[in-house]
């Protein structure tokens, strides 16, 4: 099972000066056209923020899913680690037995050579 974790995308850069958070000086909105332009700018900003928020929510869902996958992998790795430790212990015991048997066989070989 392969799970890749991709980084979050950077926030989109915008050349629109109205997307930077700034206080509105209502004295600058002198005409209906000024108000409509500002409203259009705010609508664009809202759309971009909605899009970014949707992207963040989507990323959170993906990250949560990936974290769950990693958690299940952690449990698998823990089980494998336990099995490996048990096998190493058994192999160590078998190696000790083999060494003792080998020593006795060498001893018998030496006794056989003497006769």
N, C-alpha and C positions, 0 to 999 in steps of 0.2 A: 504494500500500500504506500503510495507516494503522495505526499501532501506538500504543495509549494505555498509559501507565504509571500504574497506580493505586497510591496509597500503601498501606502495610501497615495493617491494621486495628489500633486500639489494643487492648491487652489488656483483657478484660472486667473491669469493676469488680464487686466482690462485697461484699455487706454481711455476709458470713459471717466472723466474727472468727477462725475456725479456719483460714482460708486464708492468713493472714499467717504467714510463717515465724517460729516461736517454739519455744523449747525446752520440752519437756514435763517438768513436775515430777511424777514418778510418785507422789509423796506425795498429789497431788490426786485420784488415781484410787482411791477407797476402796471403791467398790461395783461390782458387776457392771454396773449401769446406767451408771455413770460410764465404765467401760471400753467398753461398747457404744456410748455416745454419742461417745466420742472416736474409736473405730474407724469409726463412721459418718461423722464429720467428716473423718477421714483418707481414707476412700474417696471422699467428695465432692471433696476437694482433689485426689486422684489423677485423678479423672475430668476435672476442670476443667483440670488440667495436661496431661493427654493430649489434650484438645480443643485447647488452645492450641498444643501441640507439633505436632499435625496441621495446624493453621492455618499455623504457621510453615513447616512442610515444604512445604505446598501453595503458600505465597507464594514460597518459594525456587524451586520448580519453575517457577512463572509468571514470576518475575524472570529466571531463567536463559533461558527461552524468549524473553522480551522483549529481553534483552541480545544473544542470537544474531540476532534480527531487526534490532536496531540496528547490529550489526556488518556484516550484509549490506547495510544501507542506507548505511553508511559507505563500503563498497567501490563502490557505485553512484554515490554523490556524488563520490567521488574520480575515477571514470571520466568523469563529466559535467564535472567541473572541468578535467580534462585536455583533453577535447574542446572546451570553451569557450575555453581558452587557445589551442589550435590554430586554431580558427575566428577568434579575435580577431587572431591573427598573419596569417592569410590575408586577412582583411578589411582590415587595415592595409596590406598589400602592394597589394591592389586599389585602395584609396583613393589611395595614392601614384601608382600607374599612371594612375588617372583624373585626378589633378591634373596630371601631366605632359602627358597627352593634351589635357586642357582648355586648358592653357597654350599648347600648340602650335596648337590650333584657334583660340584668341583671336589668336595671332600671325598665322595665315593670314587670319583675318577682317580684321585691320588692314591686311595687305598688299593684300587684295582691295579694300578701301575706297580705297586710294591709287591704284589703277588705275582 
